[in-house]
């Protein structure tokens, strides 16, 4: 990614505007997006559960996914939005989710954890809604243990056809609402190609209609030598 593109991304999704958007969505997020994102949450959590251990959920939001995790796993949740996180904290207390280790306000590009802290990093509907996706993925990789996985669930932009045209036209409006509808898988693939210890395990369309995808990356126990 060129410096010019990186600058454009950061200007497109301004963190202050994002914080305002998240504060707006917090009281109604579960009602508006609960059913829409349910399949993506379920699919990505099932994948994380197959690995288990200590799981970092980035962009935990209102905590709508927390009760789907097995109690045998330790869950750490972070989110940039304090209003969202307050709802998650209430949910943990009311449901008695003792497997939730902690919930913290945190920037995804500056995760406050040591290297190799988690068996799994999961991010549901996050990567298209951060100002710097590459730096965010770098942090996911840093805090994942060797042999662990990064699991993303997200809408990915079409590469051609009517949906591509719609997403490009809708993008300026969507940015004010907090995400990039035109964000394509190639952006993630280009990031992975620059990291020798990252391997794509799975890219799967999620129902309904396949507009969302689950993407799984494995972090090698040792960096692979360059070909």
N, C-alpha and C positions, 0 to 999 in steps of 0.2 A: 504494500500500500504506500502510495507516495505521500510526502508530507502535505501536499496540497489537499489530497483526499481526507487525510486525518483532520486537518483544520476544518474542512467543510463539515465533517461529521460532528465535531464538537460544537460548531456554530448552529447546526441543525437541531440538535437536542441540547438545549441549555439546561444545566442542572437546576437553576432556580425555577425555571418554568416547569420542569419535571416535578419538583417538590410541590409546587402549587397544584399541579394536576393530581398528584397522589393524595394530597390533602382533600381535594374535591371528591375523589373516588372513594376514599376510605369509608364513609358511612354507608355507601350503597354498593360497594364492590362485590360483595357476596351475592347480592340479589341480581346485579346486572351481569356478572361474569361467572358466577358459580357453575351454572349448567353448561355454559359455552366452553369452558376450559376443563370440565370434569374428566373427559376422556384423556386429555393430555396429562393431567395430574395423575390419574390412575395408572396410566401406562408407564410413565417415568418413575413413579414410586415403586411399582412392581419390579422394574429393572434394578433400582437401587437396593431393594430388599434382597435380591438374589446375591448381592455382595455383602451387605450388612455392615455391622461395626459402627464406627463413628461417622455420621453423615452430616454434612454441611448443606443446608438449604438456603441458597442465596436468593433474595427477593421473596422472603417468606410472606410478605404482605400481611393480611389479616389473620394468617394462620389457618386458613381454610383447609389446608392439606395435612395439618399436623396429626389429626386422629387416624389418618390412613397408615402411618408408620407403625411397624411392629414395636411393641413395648420392649423387646429384647435389644433394640438398637438405640444408641444415644444420638439425639438430634440437637444440632446447634442451628439456630435460625438468625439470619441478619437481613436487614432492610434499611434503605436510605430514608424511608418515610416514618417519622415518629408517630403520626396519627394512625397509620396502618399497624404499626408494631404494638400500639396500646391495645388494639382489638385482639391481636394475637396473644398478648400477655393475659388478657381476660379469659380468652378461650382456654389457655393452658390451665389456669387456676380453676375455672368452672368444670372442666372435664377431668381434672386430676391427672394430667399427662406428665407423670413422674419421669418419663424417659427423655423429656425435653431438658437438656443440660442448661441452656441459656438462650435468650433472645436479645439481640443487641442492634442498636442503630449503627450502621456501618456502610461506608462507601465500597462498592464492589471492586473498585480499582485499587483500594488500599485496605485489604483485609487484615485485621489486626490479629493474625494467627501465625505461629511459627511455620516454617516449611514442613511439608509432609505431615500435616496434622490430621487429615481425614482419609478414611477409606473410600468415600464417595463424596463428590460435590455435585449437587443437583440444582439446576436453575430452570424454573418453570416460567415461561413467557417473560424472560428477563433480557436476553441478549440483544433483542431489537429495541429495547427501551433504556439503554444506557448510553451516555455521551461517547464513550470510547470502548467499543466492543473488543478490540484487540487487547487493550490493557486489562480488561475484565477477564478475558480468557487466559491471559498470562497469569493472573492472580489465581484463577481456578487451578491451573496447572501447578503453580508453586505450592499450594497448600494440600494438594492431593498426594497421598503416599505412593511411592513406586509400586506398581501392580494394581493401583486403584483405578477408578473410573470417573470421568466427567460426563454427566447426563444432562442434556438439554431438551426441553420441550418447548416448541415455538411455532408460530406462523412463519413461513418462509415465502418470500416473494416469488411470483411466477417469472420465468425467464423469457416467455413469449406469449402471444395470444391475447384474448380480450381481458383476462384477469391482469396481465402485465400492464396493459394500457390503463385499466382502472386504478391499479395500485400507484402508478406513477402520477396520475391526476389527483388522487386522493391524498398523496403523501404530505403536501403542505398543511392540510387540515389535521391529519393524524398526528403530526409532530406536536401540535398544540395539545392534543389529548394524551401524548406521552409515548408514542412508539413509531417505528418506521415500517409501514406495510410493504415497502419495496425492497426490504432487506433480503438478499438471496443467499442460498447455501454456499455459493462460491466464496463469499466473504469469510465464512468459517473454515472452508477447505483451504483457502490461501493462508490463513493463520496456522493451521495444522501443518501445512507443507514446510513452514519455517522452523518447526520444532521436531527434531530427530527422534525424540522419545515419545511421540504421540502417534497412535494408530487408530484409524476409524474402525470401530467394531460393527456399527449398525446405523443405518438411516432408514427410518420406517415412517410411512404415512399413517396418520392417526385419524380414525373416523370421528365425526361424520364428515363426509365429502373429501377427506384427505387434505384439507387446507392447513392442518397442523402436522408437525413432524416430531419424532423423537430421534435424537442423535446421541450416540454413545462413543466416547473416546477412551482408549486405554492408555495409561501412563506406564511406559516400560520400566522394568526394574532397573535397567541400566540403559543409558543412551545408546542408540544404535549407531554404528560407525557409518560415515557418509559413503554412499555408493561410488 
